[in-house]
Amino acid sequence: MLQPFDQLGVPPLGFFQQVNVLPVLMTPQLDAALRVWADEVKAWGHFWSVFRKDVSPNVSLAQRSPEWAQHSRCGLSRAEHSRTCWQRSPHTRAPEAQAVREGAAGPGRLCRERGGAEPAGTLLRGTPVRDCCSRPAGRAGSAGRRRRRRCGMWGGVRARGGLATRLLGTAHGRARSKQELFSTSSVLSKDKDKSAASKDSTPEAAAKRQEDGAEAPKQQLLDIIGNMKVEVSYRKKLQQLKASERKKQAVSKLEGPDREGSVPQGITEDTQRLNPELVTAASAVASSLPRNKKQTESELLAQLRRHEETTDKQKKGGTINLRNVISEMTVKRQSPEQWGARLSGRISLQLDEDGQRTRPGRSSAQMDSRRSLKVGKRLNIFTKASTEPEHALKTVSSPTIWDLEFAKEVAAVTAQPPRNGFEEMIQWTKEGILWEFPIDNEAGMEDDAEFHEHIFLDKHLEGFPKEGPIRHFMELVICGLSKNPYLSVKQKVEHIEWFQKYFEEKKELLQEI
Amino acid sequence: MAAAALCWALRAARQVLPSSCPRQVRSYYVDWRMLRDVKRRKMAYEYADERLRINAIRKNSILPKELQEVADKEIAALPRDSCPVRIRNRCVLTSRPRGVKRRWRLSRIVFRHFADHAQMSGVQRAMW
């Protein structure tokens, strides 16, 4: 727990209780300021004598005691220094420059934190030699504490995300967006709940199974079969619970492997569809069992009929039994590979440019209503690719006169005078009176030429004679043009061509010479 | 497609049609001298490149002198108002030819008037 006095290195008020005036006057800021100045200005020795009985006004601080002289350089009082000595460690004895900076920065910054003496901070900066050894440690400690607290917050988030990724078991490492992390975590939480519920049901079912398994050896065998199955749906568990409550465990366990066979067929199950299959399966299982085949078969079929009755009751709107309702609900259980495939698909879609693949994103949004990021109209703030459909639509005949008139009318009606300075500035920017901010240095300049086109202009000198004063003159011209940053390449080429034309006109004159 | 065409038409119309809010538009110059000065400026802008090139031939020690004499005659044949020397930096508001500060393009009297009414940004009465 940070005490207010810890950072400033101010001793508790008990140190100053010798004088009555001090508890009223002495504030932490003032004390820090005084502490700094006391060593600098020797005249303050007189001031210090008021506060400290061991200080006499006329004797300088350094002379009074070598110990104090040593401590004074640190800007700490003697008691403080002795107290904080233990904080000093060999590595904090950094090169003086660093210590000075840290020391200067430390108390100055701390003082400012408390809204305290600005001049103290500035003075500290000015002082060349300050060997504040404990200051760096103290400051580092407090900063470290703050940093650690901040890291704690983020660490939690990262830990949760990491847990999600680990649980998912995907190959895509840390490079995933937060949205994905949170989405996966939410998905995971959902699944975890289900798995937890299923896990809750399994021990119950297992317990009941065990109870009844003790009764018959046949059921022990069935238990073994039941435990061997790997993929069990939540719906199966609930149905097994129901069956065990009605004391028909054999039937439920026989139903289990049947359902297991039906699961891979389709995620969404409909018992009515599978009835004939169930019947055949029941008969097959009954035949596979050693004893009481007919009895088991009849029991199975009775169970099936009862189940259908309950479903019919629900459909007719009969007594709503939550268990029945939940049993009707299906669970989308996907293997981790499918999860990974889904996520990888999403990542690949998201990493593409924003404006180009909007449809797959939207389809994924439709699939999962929880994802609300892709829903809605795109603002197209950050993309330039959205101009493509506009260009595609511009292949229309130029607007007619009537269109122009209509446009003029609309503009005249809708053009309101600016209500405030901002709107005025917007209007000016549209008109071109005001530049666009942030200022683009190349605004209006559409020179797409490379630097070599500006500098290497010898290729334009082909129309001139290779020797003579004219060539000399033109080479000077080209030298000057290559250094000119204000002209575009076009203008430079025009310049050279003008000279070429001029000299061609004057050819007869030149030949006379 | 119609929307795009309409947008283009609207933009064009906005530039052509003045906005409904009244804005001070300077349609007359202060006096004829100012108008003549404006004409000289426009012409100087048109002939600036040519004058520069011909002068480059003239102010030259490499090319033969005959060529330079011809260039002299050519440049003298250009219209008189095309030379930039004839431009006078007049006051923008009063067309005063003298006492004009280049930064503000105003004569000293107008500048003083506006500065005293605090209508010159960053201008203050000096006192030291």
Interface residues (C-beta under 8 A of the other chain):
Chain A: E390 L393 K394 T395 V396 S398 P399 D403 L404 F406 A407 K408 V410 A411 A412 A415 Q416 P417 P418 Q427 K430 E431 P469 I470 H472 F473 L476 V477 H495 W498 F499 Y502 K506 L509 L510 E512 I513
Chain B: M1 A2 A4 A5 L6 W8 A9 L10 A12 A13 R14 Q15 V16 L17 S19 S20 C21 D49 E50 R53 A56 I57 N60 I62 L63 P64 E66 L67 V70
